[in-house]
Amino acid sequence: MMALIKEFWREEDGLQTVELVLILVVLVGLVAALQSQITGWLNEAMTKASDLIDKIN
């Protein structure tokens, strides 16, 4: 029985999947927490790009 528990503890087959899921959860959490700031940055960048295009034309 102890050998079976040790073998299970050393097994790493699903570890990459768990790591990927945890990274995605952190990224989604950051985007959700900073959503208003990200939207503001994007709007500001689009306004600046639009102004530059208008100056070129």
Secondary structure as the mmCIF struct_conf table of DSSP 4:
data_model
#
loop_
_struct_conf.conf_type_id
_struct_conf.id
_struct_conf.beg_label_comp_id
_struct_conf.beg_label_asym_id
_struct_conf.beg_label_seq_id
_struct_conf.end_label_comp_id
_struct_conf.end_label_asym_id
_struct_conf.end_label_seq_id
HELX_RH_AL_P HELX_RH_AL_P1 MET A 2 ARG A 10
TURN_TY1_P TURN_TY1_P1 ASP A 13 GLY A 14
HELX_RH_AL_P HELX_RH_AL_P2 LEU A 15 ALA A 33
TURN_TY1_P TURN_TY1_P2 LEU A 34 LEU A 34
HELX_RH_AL_P HELX_RH_AL_P3 GLN A 35 ILE A 56
#
